Amino acid sequence: MSRENGRPEAGASGAGEQLALIREAVRETRTERAKPRTWRGAEPAAELPVARVLVDKGLVHLDRYFDYAVPAAMDAEAQPGVRVRVRFGAGEKGGRREGGKLVSGFIVERVAESDYRGVLAPVAQVLSSERVLTPELLALCRAVADRYAGTLADVVQLAVPPRRARAEAKPSPAPLPPNAPPEPGSWERYGAGPGFLAALTRGDAPRAVWTALPGPTWPQELARAAAATLAGGRGALVVVPDGRAAARVDAALGELIGEGRHVLLTADAGPEERYRRWLAVSRGAVRAVVGTRAAMFAPVADLGLVALWDDGDASHSDPHAPQPHAREVLVQRSVNERAGCLLGGLSCTVEAAQLVETGWARPLTAERATVRAAAPLVRTVGDGDEARDAAARAARLPTMAWQVVREGLRSGPVLVQVPRRGYAPRLACERCRTPARCRACAGPLESQDRGELACGWCGRPEGDWHCAECGGARLRAQVVGARRTAEELGRVFPSVPVRTSGRDHVLSSVPGAPALVVSTPGAEPVAEDGGYAAALLLDGWALLGRPDLRAGEEALRRWLGAAALVRGQAEGGTVAVIAEPTLRPVQALVRWDPAGHAVRELAERAELGFPPVSRMASVAGRPEDVAELLRDAELPVEAEVLGPVPLPVTDPSRPRRPGDPPPGEQWERALVRVRPGQGAALAAALKAARAARLVKREGEAVRVRIDPPDLG
């Protein structure tokens, strides 16, 4: 019999009988494989006896499904999407599966036969019959894992919250009928605003980059967009940076459509309550979600709108592997589920500007006259101020700033934004400006509340300090913290209350009476009775001087967030920014033109070849490990490697973030850049190289991050 083309030779004796026997043997083999042998006493299910399981192991070389036998007793419960426990790492001995550790996982599908030739271990336990990993959610997690060179198990861990049995045991309420379409309200201030809401109600999928007007109305505007989507019979998902913003949007949406039609997904609710709300979404009991970063994966049925507020906020980038960004995940969902997309904020990122530039989204902005009427007056330290005050540009609080504070306190509270918390976080020699360092570990010296010096890394007190460069013994503050600023202002204005808002204690709102409110960026409370009378934006050089590609964009975003809380110019609202007035971010603040600033930043990125115009990966680890991984990876032909460069040694006194080098270790980082369209190939190549190193057990692990938001 000839094997060529799988056909018998013409005239071969008994060829027909031989071919029939072969086919019968193949059928018997397939039938036998369809009923996998399991452990003693466990009969497999009659139909689809093999379960493909995603094991909860986030190792890159194990990023695949594993086959297990479904015992007949578990046939009804072991359905795709449920949580199970299986023995992982078991070996075969004497025709039986033995050993292995019990691990959790999800059944992704049931099939008739397995490609595995040996004995299949059975599913050990079905933890719950709740189908939490739906096919749509699984496809989204797979797409995110591929984009960020991560593992599916890691992404699923971010997307599906831990199980709470008591929450699963309770039924979710019946879904309510759709609400009535909302009125445009304050959306009428935007030229295309009413049309955008109408398109959502019709069931269309409009995509817009929304530059919001200053003021307190943006939560109501987000709520109206979600309500318009619900009125059209589809679901809505709104993601915001923090719990305070989520509470404001939640309250606005509840007031607009009533209770029972949406849920709030934040960590403040607690694990069990949050899982109960998540189940209500997964079961289709509610079709609208307002939440923080983790809500980007919420399984909203028939999704009609994904909305993201302030996509430049660092909170939207998940610190856990593979570190996906909410903007990219929601854009992916908009494409996959044919849903509308609304990227909104007081500022505009270069990524959002690129979506408009490529035509993927349309700009949603107000007329310039409307912007000027809503925005406060922004003042800088100009030539006139410098003529009256010779030290105006060098002073932390020039005369103009004091005037703005005094005038503002006559009619309401004044906001003071300080880039750093604490007392005096960084000190330097007064004579030569050399940073003050600890003699034991070379960490930065900090001033404590009572004036003592101590190391910010090891905590060692520093008594008799002298500058190693010039021998000077006097120190000056490089960056003055929020508490020190509040103390200084309290001495100047002794009869005015001084409140602080920062990481340790964040205020949600303050009364509308005259007061000084000192806050770090992002912690600014809302002022009641119309907003702040004035705002003071201090130490602009500290934001603009950061060694980061996004320094200007981030400074403008933080300034706009604070200035938007101030009354409009017609009501006397004034903002003073202490920074070099000729710089582009300062001029964008004066004109209140964040979109124009983002367009110019995007043009510069295009000239330099940096994201989002290109795709980029960060590879960090020990120098020898980084070099080996880049050498072994089959990178795209036109890939360009920048670096490697040494990374700063991790500060042992501060909490270690995911991806930081171990304390005391010197790491290097290389950047790999490819042109648009090669991002998927870059991610796949780096993932394969990492997997090969793990299999061979060569060297230490290397951290790979796709499109890192910070390139400092």
C-alpha positions, 0 to 999 in steps of 0.5 A, a space after each residue: 500500500 502506498 502512503 502517498 496521498 493516503 491512497 492505495 496503489 491501483 490493483 493492490 491485492 486486498 487493498 479495499 479490505 486493508 483500508 476498511 480495517 484501518 478505518 475501523 481501527 481509527 474509529 475504535 481508537 477515537 471511541 476509546 479516547 473519547 472515554 478517557 481512563 480516569 482514577 479508579 471508581 470514577 466513570 467519565 461523563 457519557 457525552 463530552 467527557 473531557 473538560 478543558 481547564 484554565 488552571 490558575 497558574 500565571 506562569 508564562 510557559 503554562 499559558 494554555 489549557 489542560 485536559 481533565 476527565 469529567 466524572 459522570 457525577 459532575 456532568 451536570 455541574 461541570 459546565 463551561 465558565 464554572 470554577 473547579 479544582 483540579 490536581 495539577 502536576 500529577 504523574 502517571 504510575 502503573 496506569 493511574 494518575 497520582 500526586 499533584 497539588 489541588 489548584 483552582 481553575 475554570 472550565 472553558 469548554 467541554 469536548 469529546 476527546 483529548 489530544 493527550 495520549 495518557 491517562 486523564 486526571 478527573 476534575 476533583 471538585 466543582 466549586 460552584 455551578 455559577 458560570 462566571 467566565 462567559 465566552 465574551 469575557 474569556 475572549 476579552 481576557 485572551 485579547 488583553 493577555 495577547 496585547 500585553 504579553 501576559 498570561 490568560 490566567 493573570 488577566 482572568 484573575 483581574 477580571 473575575 473577583 474571588 468567590 463568596 459562597 453566601 453571595 452566590 447563594 442569594 438570587 439577584 433581583 429581576 431586571 427592571 424595564 428600561 428608563 425613559 430617555 433623559 433630557 440633554 441637560 448640560 450636554 447642550 453646552 457642547 455642540 454635538 452633545 444632544 446628538 451623541 445622547 440621541 445616538 446612544 438611545 437609538 442603539 448606535 455606537 458613537 465614539 467621542 473624545 470629550 473635553 469637559 468644561 470646568 465645573 462640577 457638572 461632569 458626573 451628571 453628564 456621564 450619568 446622562 450618557 449612561 441613562 441614554 444608553 439604558 433607555 435604548 435597551 443596552 448596557 452601560 459601563 462607566 469607569 472613573 479613577 477613584 472612589 470619590 469620583 465613583 460616588 459622585 457619578 453613582 449618586 447622579 445616575 441614581 437620581 436620574 434613573 432611580 434605584 435598582 438599574 445600576 450598581 457601584 463596583 469599588 473596593 469600598 463596598 467590601 469583598 462580599 458585597 462587591 461580588 454580590 453586585 458583580 453577580 447581579 451584572 453577570 446574571 443580567 439583573 442590572 445593565 449599568 455599572 459605575 466603578 473604578 479600574 477593576 470594573 473595566 472587565 465587568 460582564 455587562 450584557 448587551 453593552 452599548 457604551 463604555 465611558 472612561 473619565 480622566 484616562 490620563 490618571 495613573 490609577 487607570 493602569 493596573 499595577 498587577 501583571 500584565 498591567 493593562 490600562 483601562 483605556 485600552 481595555 475599554 477601546 477593545 471592548 468597544 470594538 469587540 462588542 460594537 459599543 459606543 465609547 466616550 473618553 472624557 476628562 478636563 484634560 486630553 491625553 496624547 492617546 485620546 488625541 491620536 484616536 481623533 487624529 486617526 478618525 476612530 473617534 470624534 471630538 466632543 467639545 464646546 465653543 471657545 466662547 462657552 469655554 472662556 465663560 466657564 473657566 476661571 482667570 489664570 494668572 502667571 508671573 509675568 514681566 509686569 510682576 517681575 518689574 514690581 517684584 525683582 524676586 518674583 520668578 525665583 520666589 515660591 510665593 511671589 507678590 501676585 500669589 499673595 494678592 490672589 489669596 487675599 482677594 479670594 478669601 474675601 468671598 470664599 475658600 482658596 485652594 492651594 495645590 502642592 505637588 508633594 505631601 509631608 513637611 519638607 520631603 527633599 533638602 539641599 545645601 543652601 550654598 551649592 544646591 547639592 542634594 543632602 544625602 545620608 552618610 550611611 546609605 546615601 538616601 535623601 535627608 528629610 526634615 521631620 515635624 520638630 526640625 530634626 533631620 532623618 534619612 528617608 530610606 533607612 530612617 537614621 537620624 542625622 545630627 551634624 550635617 555638612 555638605 560634602 561638596 562645599 562644606 556648607 552647614 545650612 539647608 534649604 527645601 528643594 520641594 516643600 510639602 503640603 504640611 509645611 505649606 499649610 503651616 506657613 500659610 497659617 502664620 500669614 493668615 492667623 484668623 483663617 481656618 487651614 484644612 489639608 487634604 492628602 493621601 493620609 486624609 482626603 476630604 470629599 468637600 469643604 464648606 463655602 466659607 473663607 478658608 485655606 485648603 492645602 491639597 496634593 494633586 488628585 485629593 482636592 475636595 469640592 467646595 460647596 456653594 459654587 466652588 472656590 473663589 481662587 486657587 494657587 498652584 505652587 511649585 510648577 517646576 517640580 511637576 514640569 521638571 520630572 524626567 518623564 516623557 509625560 511631564 508636561 501633559 501630567 502637569 497640565 492635567 493636575 493643574 486643570 483638575 484643581 482649576 476646574 473647581 474654581 468659579 468662572 471668570 464672570 464670578 470672579 474666580 482666579 487661578 495663580 500658577 507659579 511656573 515659567 509662563 512661556 512653557 507650553 503647558 502653562 500657556 495651555 492652562 492660560 488659554 484653557 486648551 488641553 486638546 490643542 496641547 495634546 495635538 502638539 504633544 502628539 506631533 512631537 511624539 511622531 517626530 521622536 517615534 515614541 508611543 502612541 505613534 509607535 508600540 514599545 515594550 519595557 524589558 527590565 531585570 538584571 543586566 545579564 538577564 535583559 541581554 540574554 532575553 533580547 538576544 534570544 527573542 525573535 523580535 520583528 525585523 525593524 525592531 529598535 532596541 534603546 538602551 539598556 540603562 540602569 534603573 534607580 535602586 528601590 527605596 527600602 523605606 517605601 512600599 515596593 510596587 509591582 515591577 520594582 527591583 528588589 531592594 539593593 539590586 541594580 537593574 537595567 531597563 531596555 526599550 524595544 520600539 516597533 512601528 504601528 502594526 507590529 505590536 502584536 508580533 513584539 508582544 508574542 516574541 517577548 512572551 515566547 522568549 520569557 517562556 523559553 527561559 522559564 522552561 530552561 530555568 535560565 537566570 532570573 525572571 525578566 519584567 516585560 511591560 507593553 506600552 508603559 505609561 511612564 518612560 522616565 
